[in-house]
Amino acid sequence: MSYTVLGTGIVGRTMAAKLASLGHEVVVGTRDPGATLARTEPDGMGNPPFAHWHAEHDQVRLETFAEAAALGGTIVNATSGGQSIEVLLAAGVSNLSGKVLIDIANPLDFSHGMPPILDPVNTDSLGERIQRTFPDALVVKTLNTMNCAVMVDPARVPGEHTVFVSGDDTGAKKAVTELLGSFGWPQAAVVDLGGIVTARGVEMVLPLWLSLYGAFGHGDFNFHVQGGHPRG
């Protein structure tokens, strides 16, 4: 299968590397490929420049947002939440139409310093905004409640733990659940919360996640929902 990962930060790199390791065709989208490859300084999180990563994953193509989105059968939004709508518009409405769009971003607003706040929050969510802006895309919110290393390797966290999916299209959620299975998530770990409106709740987990990260000093943890039963 073919995947487009929008975003060249550590989350996008981790997702692209995992997808490529599973044998998928992967294209990463960025605003200006030449500028992205020319950077020599670490990013804001201290990660090596993208070119260093790309040299070790040369099977992954790097294209503009629009070119990348046109090539991928499934789109992964791994951009900073505050820029997601802008990036997806640059990717092109027609390039997203009819495709599963996996949104793993969080709408963290750092404009008031640390810790960041959520915007939108309570009465809206980034997942919903993406679905409203791109009504012909099949948006599925998932994997945003954990560190990117845990996203693609759930065994990093001992024992049972949970990954959520939210979305309006049943077929899209089924496809995403199968992808999660290929990452190592057992079927029992996947909790379908319902429509994309439920993205509000999973995005609001982030302030708690950030507090736990501060308390533990690392991101190798996750949430486990015990005792739930599926509707039906």
FENHULIN-V276725 format. One record per backbone hydrogen bond with DSSP energy under -0.5 kcal/mol. NH is the residue of the N-H (numbers start at 1). CO is the residue of the C=O. If there is no record, write none. Layout:
nh:NH co:CO
nh:NH co:CO
This chain:
nh:3 co:25
nh:4 co:74
nh:5 co:27
nh:6 co:4
nh:6 co:76
nh:7 co:5
nh:7 co:29
nh:13 co:9
nh:14 co:10
nh:15 co:11
nh:16 co:12
nh:17 co:13
nh:18 co:14
nh:19 co:15
nh:20 co:16
nh:21 co:17
nh:22 co:18
nh:23 co:20
nh:24 co:19
nh:25 co:1
nh:26 co:24
nh:27 co:3
nh:28 co:61
nh:29 co:5
nh:30 co:63
nh:36 co:32
nh:37 co:33
nh:38 co:34
nh:39 co:35
nh:39 co:36
nh:43 co:47
nh:46 co:43
nh:52 co:49
nh:53 co:49
nh:54 co:50
nh:55 co:51
nh:56 co:52
nh:56 co:53
nh:57 co:53
nh:57 co:54
nh:60 co:57
nh:61 co:26
nh:61 co:59
nh:63 co:28
nh:65 co:30
nh:68 co:64
nh:69 co:65
nh:70 co:66
nh:71 co:67
nh:72 co:68
nh:73 co:2
nh:74 co:2
nh:75 co:100
nh:76 co:4
nh:77 co:75
nh:77 co:102
nh:78 co:6
nh:78 co:76
nh:81 co:106
nh:83 co:80
nh:84 co:80
nh:84 co:81
nh:87 co:83
nh:88 co:84
nh:89 co:85
nh:90 co:86
nh:91 co:87
nh:92 co:88
nh:96 co:92
nh:96 co:93
nh:97 co:93
nh:98 co:136
nh:99 co:96
nh:100 co:73
nh:101 co:138
nh:102 co:75
nh:102 co:100
nh:103 co:101
nh:103 co:140
nh:104 co:77
nh:104 co:102
nh:108 co:106
nh:109 co:117
nh:110 co:108
nh:113 co:110
nh:117 co:109
nh:119 co:107
nh:123 co:121
nh:129 co:125
nh:130 co:126
nh:131 co:127
nh:132 co:128
nh:133 co:129
nh:134 co:130
nh:135 co:132
nh:137 co:134
nh:138 co:99
nh:139 co:137
nh:140 co:101
nh:141 co:166
nh:142 co:103
nh:143 co:164
nh:146 co:143
nh:147 co:219
nh:150 co:147
nh:151 co:147
nh:152 co:148
nh:153 co:149
nh:156 co:153
nh:157 co:154
nh:158 co:156
nh:162 co:223
nh:163 co:189
nh:165 co:191
nh:166 co:141
nh:167 co:194
nh:168 co:139
nh:170 co:168
nh:173 co:169
nh:174 co:170
nh:175 co:171
nh:176 co:172
nh:177 co:173
nh:178 co:174
nh:179 co:175
nh:180 co:176
nh:181 co:177
nh:182 co:178
nh:183 co:179
nh:183 co:180
nh:184 co:180
nh:184 co:181
nh:185 co:180
nh:186 co:184
nh:189 co:186
nh:190 co:186
nh:190 co:187
nh:191 co:163
nh:191 co:189
nh:192 co:190
nh:193 co:165
nh:193 co:191
nh:194 co:165
nh:198 co:195
nh:199 co:196
nh:200 co:197
nh:201 co:198
nh:202 co:198
nh:203 co:199
nh:204 co:200
nh:205 co:202
nh:206 co:203
nh:208 co:205
nh:209 co:205
nh:210 co:206
nh:211 co:207
nh:212 co:208
nh:213 co:209
nh:214 co:210
nh:215 co:211
nh:216 co:212
nh:217 co:213
nh:221 co:219
nh:226 co:224
